[in-house]
Amino acid sequence: MRKLALSSASGVVIFAAACLGAASPAAAQQTPSPGPEEAQDESQARLDDIVVTGSNIRGTPEDAALPVEVYTREDMEAQGSPTALEFAKNLTVSGPTTGESYYFGGPTLVGSVNFNLRGLGADKTLVLLNGRRMNINTGNVPFIALARTELLKDGAAVIYGADATGGVVNFITRSRFNGLEAQAQYKYIDGSDGDYSLGLLGGFGEDRVNFLWSLEYEHRSRLSTLERDFTYDSIEVGPGYNPAPWSTLTNLAGWVPRGPLPAVPSATDAGEWGPALGLVSDFTPDSCAAVGGRYDNAFTCAYNYIPYYRLVEDQDTWRVYAQMNAEVTPDIDFHAEASYADITLPQVMGSPAQPLVNGPALATGALYQLYVPITNPYAASFAARNGIAGASGFTPITYRLMGHGGNPFYSNGDGQGVSDRIENQIFRASAGLNGRLGDWAGPARDVGFDFAVTYNYARNYNTHPDTIGYRLQQALNGFGGPNCNVQDLDPARFGTQNPALAGVGDCHWWNPFSTAFAEQPMLGLANPNHIPAEENSEEVADWLFDPRATETLSHDVTVDLVFDGTASVGLPGGDLGWAFGGQWRHFETREVVPSPLFNGALPCEWPSNFTSANGPGSPNLPAIPLPTTDPNFRGCTPNAPGPFVLFATNPPDSADREQYSIFGELQIPVLDNLDIQLAARREEFSGGLGATVYKIAGRWNVWGPLSLRGSYGTNYQSPPVGVLPGQITIAARTYTVAAGNWLAAQFITDDNLEPETARTSNLGLIWDSRGFRDDHRFRFILDYFDIETEDQIGQIADPNQIASLVFNGPGGTITTCDPAAQPLLNRITFNSGCAVGMSGIGSFSMVTTLFGNGPGQTTKGFDLQTSYAMPLGRGDFSAELTATRVTELKTGPTELDGVTVSTGDDRLGYLNFATFGQAAPEWRANLGLNYSLDRHRVRVGVNYVSAVEDERPGVQYGETGEDWITTDVTYRLELGADTVLTATVANLFDRDPPPAQEEFGYDPWTANPLGRTFEIGIRKSF
C-alpha cells in the first residue's frame, strides 16, 4: 500500500540528512529511539515515493544532485529547541535576518522571521510548507508538528518559479501521528520576565485516514535598553562613545525672536514671520547636560533617543494547524492542511516624537517651520526670563515636538515614547490529490500525478504615529484640542487667527519650551528649567498625533499540476525519469488606510478650509500641490507631502497579478554512477512580463565513498506586486553628512521595471565512508557556490550616498550649486537654498532617489559540512562542523542622472551600512560536540561569525568590529519512553554582541542582546 507523497516538489534527501545536526543536521549523532507509532511511520516512510527538494521527479534519495541540508526535529531538540528566529539567524548560509526588535530596520518586520539565504534578501528565498508556497512571514509554520526542515542552497526558479534565487526553505510536517504530545519551555533572561512557550500536538487514525492537529503559544517579554551595560556606550558621551542614537533635532532648541508680522505673508521665513531679531537659547550647557543632552551649539542640545526604545518588545504568537492524510484508492492519496497564526506586538517603542523636516510654514524645508506668538503665555514667560522685549513671537531654527522630556501621554504611561502597534494574521490552506493514473490509463497506468490548490491570506496591520504639523501650529496659536472650533478672522494667513478666543474654553495653548517637562524620565534626570504650572495637557498632546494606521490584505491562490514517470530508453544507468507540469498563480493585495490625514485626502500641510496669501496683492488660496515658482503656491510642493512633520501620506493602493508557467524536467542515468538532470521553465506575468529559465545538474559517484555533484542554472525575480510606476514613498533615513540625523527620503518607482535575473552554479564533493575503525562514520561535503544577479530590484541609489556626493567638500560641505556640474543637486530638498561651503548639518530636509532596476551583485564562496561519529566508552560521541566561507560579495556600478554614484562596492567583510547594517561576514561556522549515554545526551555548540568592518568615512564606533563567538550547552534526559527534559545554557560565557555604530550599539540582524540565558523544556507524550 502506497502512502501519500509529501509534495509535488519536496521530500527528504536521506544522504543530506546524514550530514550534520544541531547547527548542521547530524544523522551520525545518536538519537533516541522513536515510539512504536513513530517507528512504524518511519519504516513505512522509507517505502514512500520521495520527491527531492529542488526536483519534481520522484526517486531514491541517493539520486539527489543538489546541495540540501536537512534538520530533523531530533536535531532541533538536541539544541534545546531554538525558536524560529534563533534557527534562522544561526544558519551559516544566512544573511542579515529580520525578526528581532529593531525599529530602525522597519518596525513592521519585528516579529516576522524572514529567511535570507546567501544574504541576497528575504525576497529571494522561497519558503514552502510541505512543498507548497507560503507567506514570506513564517509565523504560521507549525513547529511542534514538523518532522524536518530542508534547505536547498541553490537557485530553484526552474522548479518553483520566482523568488528562489537564493534558495528554498521547505518545512515538512509529520505525515502521521497518533496520540497526544505536550511541550513547554521557559527561558530566563536577565532584566526580563523571560520567554516561554506551550504546545499541544494530537493525532488519530491508524488505517487509511490520519488526522493531525497542533496548537502553540509563544511569548517574548520586553527587555529595556537600559538593562544591558553595552548600551551605555550609546548613551553616555565620552571618548569612543557611539554617536548613532543622537539627534540634533530636539525640543531644546534655539529660538529666533521675530519683529512685527507682515500684514500679508510670503514664502520666506522673514516674509511669513517677520524680521529676525537675534537668537535665544532655551538651554545652557549645564541645563542641557542635566537632562542627558549633548551641547552642540547655541541652538542645539542634542538628545539621545535610544533609552526610549527597547531591545525586545512584548510579543504574543498563536498558531493552529490541522492536516489530514487519506488513502482514497490504492492508487490515489489525498492530503489537506490548514494553518493560522496571530502575531501581536502591542508596542514597538519609538522616539517621543518624530523630527520636524516638513512643517506648516509657507517656506519649504526644516527651518523656521513654526511660529509662537508673543500672546502665547509660555512665549511671554520665555521672553521675560531671557530679557527679550519687542518681539512679536519666536520661531525655532529646527524642532521636535517632544524629545528630552519623553512623551508621557501617547502610550498611556506604559513607556515614554510613541509606540507602533503590529498585528499579523496569516492563514493558509492547501489540498491535493497525489498518486498514479492507474489501470484506466492503459500504458500510462504508472504515470504519477500531483494536483494541488494552495491559498494564502495575510492581514498585516501596523501603526506608525507622527505629529500633525498644522495642529501643532494651531496649538501654538492657542487653538489646540479636539473640541476647539473658532472662526478664523484672517483668511490671508494659514491657521485660526482670532486673538480674543485663543486659549479660551475648549481651546488650549501649547508650551514648546523647556519649562514644560519635569525630567528625562528614562534616566531619572531632573530638568532644572521645569515650571510645574507650564506643563502641557494630555488631551492636546494626544490630539497632535495620528496613528497612521495601515492594514494590508493580501491573497494568493496557486494551482499546481505535475505528471512524472519513467521511460526505458536503454541507458546503462537505468530508466529515464521525467516530469512536466504547469502552475497558475493569482496574487492580489490592497491597503486600507482609514485616517483622512494619512490616506491622501489631505495632500498638503493645511486642510482646504484654511487659506493664505503669498505676497502683497495675491489671492487667499488653500494649499494645493504646486511648484514653488507657481504664483498660486501656498507651501505645498508637487510631491503632496501631507500634514505630517516627517512621513508622507499613503493613498491606499490595490494591485493584482497573474502568473502562468509550464515546466519540464529530465533525470538521465547516463551510467550506474552518473546521473544528469535537465530542467526548463517558462513563466508569463500579467503586464507583459515573462522569463525563461533552465538548469542542468549532475552527480557522479567516482568510486566508493567519493561523489561529485554540480549544477548551473538561471533564475529570475519578478517586480513586487503593488509596486506601481511613478509611486512615491517617503521614509526616514539617517545621513552621514547630517551628523547621522534622521531626515526624509523620497523613493519614486521607475516607469520601466523589469524582472531581475540571476545565474547560479554549484560544484560539490561528497566523501562518505567509515572512519578510523569499522564502527566509526565519517562524512565530508564541500560545495562551491557562485551567484550573479542582474537588474536587481530595489533602490537604484542610496539616499545617503546621494547626499554624500552633493556635500562632498571638507567636513561634508557643498562645493557647487550648479546642477549642470552636479545633477544630483536636483535630488536634494534644501532648507534655505544651496550655498557653496554650506554644511550638510541642518541644511536639507529630504533626498529623492529612484526605486527600480539597479546594479546586480555577485557572491561566491564555499559551504563545508563534515561529521564524525564513533562509540566512546559506554556511549556514543559525534562531532559536526558546518561552515560557510564567502570569498566574494560585490555590487555592480550605479549611475543616476548621469552621475556615477558608485563604481561598484566590495561588500565582503563590511557592515554595509545604509540606514541599517547589512553585514557581510567572511566566515560563519557552527561546531557541535555530542555525547549520548543511555537516557542522557549532552551537546556543546559553538557558533562563530567573523568580524565586519564599518566602511563609512572617518572612525566609527566599533570600527573594526569583533568576532561574534557564543557557546551553548544543552542537556537532554529521557524519563521513560514518554517524557523528555531539556536544559540549555545559551551564550555560556555571557558575550556582549560585537559593537557597531548603530542605534543600539550592535547589529540586531546578526547578533542578539540577550546575554547568557537559561532555558528548560519538557515534552510529554500520552
TORMARGU-192180 format. One record per residue (C-alpha): x, y, z. Coordinates in steps of 0.001 Angstrom, whole numbers, plus 500000, padded with zeros to 6 digits. Layout:
TORMARGU-192180
XYZ;...
end
This chain:
TORMARGU-192180
500000500000500000;501419503391498962;501188506338501256;500842509978500329;503974511544498895;504705514662500834;504523517142497993;504967517748494323;508336519318494827;509606518371498227;510672515432500255;513702514262502068;517232513784500912;518417510956503118;522070511367502303;521878515035503296;520049514178506479;523085512199507473;525334515192507091;525093517413510092;522990518270513108;522325520985515584;523662523927513694;524029521316510984;521977518133510596;523613515089512104;522462511636511300;525737510351512641;524711511611516029;522868509077518120;519173509828518517;516627508429520921;514567505505519831;511225506558518428;507997505414519995;506064502480518454;503787504671516353;506666506748515049;508835503707514346;506071502283512168;505712505608510380;509417505935509758;509700502370508486;506860502994506068;508360506334505038;511357504508503580;508976502842501142;507222506059500155;507727507847496881;510028510702497793;510398513888495838;513710515608496432;513566519291497318;514637521018494123;513163518394491788;509729517294490552;510870513722489861;510207511025492405;513260508910493017;515520507480495619;517254509933497954;520664508927496629;519758510448493260;519955513981494594;522472516232492857;521670519434494705;523056520898497956;520365520255500542;520665520438504320;518120518609506463;517306519441510094;515150516864511866;513105517552514953;515568515405516885;518367517704515720;516427520717516930;515609519160520295;519291518338520776;519938522086520566;517258522900523115;514535523548520521;515582527003519297;512934529461518194;512369530155514511;514348533375514826;517270531675516552;517282528910513960;517237531348511027;519957533614512425;522284530702513235;522287529180509758;525714529618508245;524149530320504840;522021533146506251;522490536822505678;521018539610507835;517803538239509340;514775540232510467;512528539405513387;514404540966516308;513050544117517900;514606546699515603;512527549815514946;515157551304512654;515209548376510259;511453548666509771;509001548298512665;506688546097510601;509441543464510358;509551542944514122;508164539506514849;508398538482511187;511105535859510716;512209536128507109;514839533706505852;517641535338503860;519770532609502291;523077533782500823;522373537304502069;520666538230498787;517491539398500525;514487537658502030;512519538241498822;514938535895497053;514440532969499453;511339530918498731;509559529445501763;507451526305501428;505306524233503765;505111520629502643;506387521715499257;503761524397498675;504232528141498718;503514530062501877;503723533640503123;507220535093503495;506382535605507181;506915532146508640;504764532840511692;502235530143510782;504752527310510484;503569524637512980;506926523976514596;505632521379517039;504267519339514116;507415519436511977;509285516293511049;512164518174509451;513239521323507655;515071521183504342;517297523929502960;518112523931499273;521206526129498953;520893526667495240;518735528705492867;515467526914492136;513307529190489959;513180526478487287;511322524184489717;509311526605491864;509094529820489859;510109533273491017;511559534145494434;514061531269494731;517347532822493570;518982532428496986;517462529048497725;514473527323499282;513386526623502851;510916523750502987;509159522932506271;507783519400506303;505287518156508875;504954514653510242;502973512512507825;501152510546510539;500769510880514285;498658509037516854;498294510130520424;498836513361522298;502040515268522967;502542518349525143;505560520650525230;506547523585527415;509630525800527571;510797528722529662;513858530889529037;515252533031531836;516644536352530571;518230538767532995;516260542030533160;513202540490531520;510225538382532547;511596535705530253;510309533986527134;508042530956527248;506023528679525015;503390525953525237;502360523452522600;499964520557522055;500117518015519252;497411515423518670;496544512845516071;494397509806515397;493755507326512636;495831504210512017;494349502858508824;493585504738505620;492988508116507251;495109510043509713;494229513414511218;496854515585512929;496412518887514762;498560521247516801;498157524339518958;501054526580520031;501541529740522043;504767531734522355;505516534833524377;508508537149524309;508905539619527165;510178543127526774;513781543958527561;514659547576528214;517659549114526507;518933550199529898;519124546579531107;522320545940529136;525634547579530011;526832547715526411;524070550189525505;525585552845527778;528308553402525184;525453554858523142;524012556933525992;526952558457527832;529017560976525873;532738560392526212;535801559165524354;534870556390521939;531120556673522546;528529555654519961;527007558777518323;524413556892516250;521368557417518503;521865561160518968;519687563696517188;520221567438516777;516505567860516016;515181568300519512;512759570172521752;515607572028523499;516059574488520674;517386577844519671;514606580402519183;514703583399516849;512760586445518146;510720587989515348;509716591546514658;506220592560513551;504315590024511487;503944591092507854;500360592089507059;500445589698504108;502710586627504422;505047585382501705;507020582160501249;510210583050503144;510784582886506869;511062586688507174;508182587156504763;505914584998506875;507132585575510436;508833588976510311;512474590024510599;514852588037512790;515980589837515949;518787587507517078;518913584099518707;517919582942522197;518792579506523567;516259577607525597;519102575933527466;522587576390528794;525425573884528622;524631572935532207;520864572593531789;521421570605528589;523766568186530362;521383567971533326;518801566136531189;521366563915529479;521801566149526432;524875566902524384;525584570599523979;526495571196520327;525877574922519901;523563577730520969;520578576255519133;521253572518519543;521054570452522695;521227567042521040;519161564334522664;519670560605522893;516563558692521862;517718555147522469;516614554958526150;513026555229524908;513373552147522689;513564548522523787;515895545713522851;512983543256522886;509272544011522830;506359542050524246;505188539655521569;502436537048521554;502153534375518889;499344531854518497;499467529036515945;496886526443514950;497467523694512432;495463520744511113;496136518201508402;494535515066507024;496179512300505036;493874509758503452;494113506875501028;491304507418498509;492097504341496434;495126502061496302;496478504443493648;495399507848494937;496088509676498183;494537512863499489;496274515491501591;494768518631503119;496186521100505610;495330524446507151;497413526728509331;496734530005511095;498874532359513127;498208535532515060;501261537649515943;500693540731518080;503129543310519380;501126545815521439;504066548218521363;507159548748519278;508506551754521116;509987554709519260;511033558279519956;508712560601521919;508014562371518610;509351562439515070;511760565214513959;510224568128512083;511514568143508497;508281569230506793;506236571864508542;503212574125508126;505163577223507061;504893578653503542;508636578216503065;509833574685502357;512490572799504329;513019572078508006;513974575567509270;511657578116510909;508592575989510314;506687577028513452;505724580351514983;504912581007518646;503133584374519012;504015586525521986;500356586226523003;501093582613523868;501596582868527669;504537580457527503;506203582638524865;505673585683527057;507208583817530001;510149582739527840;510717586332526672;510582587640530239;513069585020531513;515517585925528771;515040589688528812;513531589852525325;511428592928524617;509647593977521447;509349590535519883;506066589622518220;506857585925518534;509508583235518179;510469580631515578;512735577636516284;515616577039513922;514842573302513995;512462571448516275;510947568229517538;507677568271519460;508990566051522264;512407564654522993;514362565192526213;511279565017528420;509764561949526809;506124561577525905;504171560563528999;500824560655527197;500702558667523985;501362555194525393;499179555724528477;502176555774530770;503489552420529516;506710553827528151;507783557341527302;507951557078523520;505413556939520729;504753553281520064;503707551395516975;501268548515517163;501722545453514965;499172542756514248;499781539991511721;497249537304510930;498313534619508477;496105531871507122;496968529129504676;495085526151503276;496234523548500794;494640520399499441;495533517966496710;495494514530495186;498654512543494605;499289509150493141;499395507315489818;496876507315486995;496059503628487466;494695500881485221;492153503066483414;495050504915481742;496320501809479977;500004502180479046;500176505312481197;498952503489484304;502230504044486156;502449507752485375;502390509706488603;500471512889489149;500272515568491801;497471518128491787;497039520742494495;495401524071495205;497004526358497816;495540529529499277;497457532078501338;495958535038503161;497716537651505255;496479540635507189;499253542981508236;498222545869510419;500595548447511777;500603551959513118;503486554401512774;502495557647514505;503668561093513514;502997564664514596;500395566638512656;502185569862511806;499239572184511304;497647571073514571;500862571914516377;500771575400514862;497135575737515895;498027574821519472;500902577323519485;498329579935518440;496038578964521322;493595576820519354;494703573353520351;492456570468521287;489892568173519660;486925570344520648;488282573747519673;486155575276516922;486632579014516466;486037581320513497;489127582357511545;489239586144511214;492181586448508823;491999584316505639;495285585831504424;497250583688506911;497105579939507491;495646578833510816;492997580248513076;493511583963513696;491171585094516474;493221586521519378;490242587141521646;489321583465521800;492813581985521908;493229579738524937;489549580165525893;487150577311526713;487967574161524783;490859575891523013;494270575410524600;497792576751524333;500813574524523786;504098575169525571;507031574329523251;509736575462525675;511944573651528168;509728574568531131;507103572032530002;508763568825531235;509960567739534659;512725565290533803;514365562958531364;512110560129532530;514084557076531384;517294558161533101;515593559959536006;517410563249535337;515649566339536701;515103569296534390;516351572484536096;514201574641533775;510950572955534693;507991575076535879;505137572836537081;502451575329536063;503678575282532464;503217571592531676;501119570597528673;497832568716528790;497343565104527769;494251565990525744;496157568343523470;499216566087523289;497182563134522032;495380565383519518;498723566340517981;499359562770516773;497782560483514216;498496556747514474;498926556473510701;497363553018510677;497670550831507606;496006547474507054;497377545454504165;495340542485502967;496900540011500567;495560536858498976;497146534410496604;495970531195495002;498319528666493441;497242525691491349;499886523037490635;499646520042488337;502646517782487784;502972514471485958;506015512278486356;507213508865485419;509975506794483889;510825505607480404;513026502721479337;515415504091476747;518246501634477168;520564503814479196;523275501953481145;522197503570484377;518555502568484138;515236504202483270;514896507826482297;512969509885484828;510759512710483641;508305515289484912;506294518060483336;503527520292484500;502135523746484938;501380526289487589;498870529132487798;499121531817490446;496935534776491208;498031537352493756;496220540448494909;496838542979497601;495039546044498837;495565548605501550;493049550045503962;494040553442505367;491155554815507460;492614558147508570;491810561072506205;495015562682507431;497018559708506201;495144558307503209;495851561211500873;492560563018501372;494677565836502832;497609566122500386;499094569291501864;500254570698505175;496962572581505783;493333571494505274;491459573227502481;489300575248504905;492388577344505717;493756579832503210;496751582113502847;498157584775500588;501694584645499214;502838588223498921;501016591544498639;498197591542496109;497986587751495894;494671585955496468;493828583966499586;494015580354498482;494135576920500092;497268574831499744;497408572521496731;500447570701495330;502269573183493054;505827574118492111;507370576793494310;507553579092491272;503796578978490657;502041582240491714;499404580135493481;501988578216495527;500961578114499191;503664575961500762;502610572601499290;505117571108496855;504198568812493917;505004565630495842;501908566239498051;503784565909501348;500687565803503569;500200567156507083;502860565183508963;506202566586510076;508279563650508810;506361560972506960;504260561256503831;500672560235503280;499752556794501994;496901556784499491;495702553175499652;496829551020496751;495499547826495294;497144545570492772;496931542086491384;498967539793489192;498528536509487399;501353534148486558;501297531149484264;504112528701483832;504939525414482160;507981523365483031;509678520103482337;512457518044483865;514518515010482903;516651512733485064;519120510888482865;521002507923484398;523889508010481930;525772505317483840;525233503382487011;527291506027488789;526422509129486761;523087510977486745;522249514200484947;519147516343485484;517846518858482946;515010521304483598;513419524331481940;510556526660482766;508672529422481007;506677531860483114;504439534704481962;503204537531484153;500279539845483607;501543543166482330;503580541622479533;506498540418481639;507975536970481244;511072534861481759;512537531565480603;514934529763482915;516799526475482755;519028524290484861;521418521376484489;522640519326487437;524538516117487846;526008513656490328;528927511304489679;529853508565492104;533566508494491245;534305505449493369;533145504033496667;532940506868499157;533660509730496731;530986511547494741;530972514804492820;527947516965492073;527313520186490242;524614522455488857;524222525516486677;521030527449486082;519257530737485563;516765532361487904;514504535387487964;512677537680490352;509501539491489339;508832543086490443;506900543182493723;503131543213493388;501795546596494398;504865548497493247;503350550894490724;505215553053488199;505527556601489478;504576555587493010;506022557869495699;507052556619499122;508638558729501846;510576557136504668;513105558215507270;516801557687506642;519947558581508529;522518560751506736;526243560801507425;526718564399506238;523849565499508514;525636564191511621;523608560977511467;520266562737511825;517121561047510584;515628563029507703;513224562244504886;513997560072501859;511651560009498886;511510556947496622;509902557243493186;509237553981491352;510740553791487881;508284553512484987;510287550718483329;510626547954485915;511807544627484511;512265541197486133;515528540686487926;517624537804486598;520379535647488051;522827532906487193;523668530320489838;526162527482489864;527333524931492384;530154522350492456;530341519840495263;532427516990496642;530957514325498940;533004511810500897;531084509231502903;532970506348504493;533973504522507635;536305506373509954;539427505048511581;537542501914512574;534635499976511147;532229501307513745;533193504904513005;531405507057510400;532962509989508573;531278512370506159;532708515400504399;530872517683501969;532378520717500293;530335522890497906;531401525900495882;528655528380495011;528576531272492562;525528533551492217;525350536590489969;522241538776489786;521452541433487199;518967544340487181;518401543836490904;515124545374492048;515449547951494797;516653551481495392;518878552448492479;521000554752494609;521032555012498380;519857558435499659;522842558625501990;525201558093499052;523469560854497078;523784563300499973;527459562444500445;528167563111496762;526469566511496916;528068567521500223;531481566297499076;533690569112500356;535812569249503513;533698568471506576;530698567492504451;530147570818502672;528758571905499299;531355572511496572;529000573602493788;525431574797493389;525395574342489623;523118571440488586;524995571223485291;528136570365487240;526348568217489848;522952566964488601;522261565276491940;521631568736493424;518126568437491999;517510565491494302;518200567487497480;515425569447499190;517333572327500780;516009574208503765;517066577639502533;518573577081499118;522062575990498110;525246577868499024;528834576855498334;530572575913501577;527279575089503307;527429572161505721;525101569187505444;524081569644509078;520739571429509255;520771572481505587;518484569940503885;515372568008504761;514979565305502100;516748563350499368;514907561825496395;516004558620494685;514569556000492337;513215552529493041;513810550282490050;516343548000488382;519694548761489928;523074547087489815;523357543377490320;525537541637492840;527855538673492821;528510536311495691;530869533347495711;532200531012498339;532308527572499926;529973525570502162;531549522927504371;529690520169506198;531547517427507992;530782514963510743;532480512140512594;530697509626514827;532065506799516953;531466504815520126;533156506304523169;533188504454526444;529700503180527139;528122505822524924;528419507442521534;530241510583520508;529826512709517406;531223515988516169;529797518117513360;531005521259511707;529084523453509311;530790526495507846;530317528997505058;533242530973503696;532214533794501378;535102534704499083;533416537443497064;530455539758497548;530274542803495368;527762545011493604;527952546484490142;528306550174489269;525450552570489983;524538555567487860;521802558145488471;521126561291486429;524343560671484525;526374560660487744;528330557603488843;527062557110492368;529232554049492858;531748552231490697;530758549062492480;531118548053496101;533157545290497640;530717544362500408;532557541374501829;533762541825505387;531927545124505849;528923546339507821;527453547823504612;525556550465506495;522740552234504674;520205553307507329;520813549924508942;523570547365508645;523627544617506021;526652542865507483;528583540519505200;530996538444507315;533557536326505523;533046533347507841;530095531785509614;530554528438511336;528816526172513823;530527523366515712;528589520694517587;530010518132520028;527566515472521191;527757512637523680;524930510243524495;524804507559527161;521642505591527755;518964508208528607;521401511109528735;522677513393525997;524923516427526216;525631518813523386;528127521667523272;527647524078520388;529994526850519350;528710529493516944;531082531784515085;530562534876512921;533663536742511773;534075540461512402;532924543067509909;534446546499509418;532477549735509294;533205551146505845;531848554652506475;534306557569506238;536108558521509417;536467556481512572;533253554851513736;532240553255516993;533114549580516595;535155550456513509;536832547074513066;534122545012514726;534666541850516718;534210538159516066;530856537005517450;531521533722519262;528996532104521562;528924528735523277;525738526853524129;525345523753526283;522260521526526195;521471518539528390;518700516130527421;517247513463529686;514729510780528754;512440509920531655;510933506714530407;509513506279526928;507162509255527022;508911512144528786;511946514212527788;513526517035529761;515968519534528267;518081522249529846;520114524784527880;522560527495528808;522927529737525765;525842532144525419;527574530361528280;530293532982528667;527842535909528548;529355537570525492;528098541029524544;527262541439520869;530043542997518767;529962546812518824;528638548636515764;527718552250515140;524013551590515026;521364552869517390;521565550038519915;525339549807519612;525236546424517846;523789544817514724;520401543255515605;520157541399512290;523245539334513056;523767539182516827;521393539360519800;521397541371523023;520191538742525487;523487537715527047;523605534435528970;520198532751529153;518904529636530912;516194527518529355;514283524458530499;511865522391528465;509684519341528807;507982517108526246;505382514607527408;503615512001525279;500301510450526263;
end
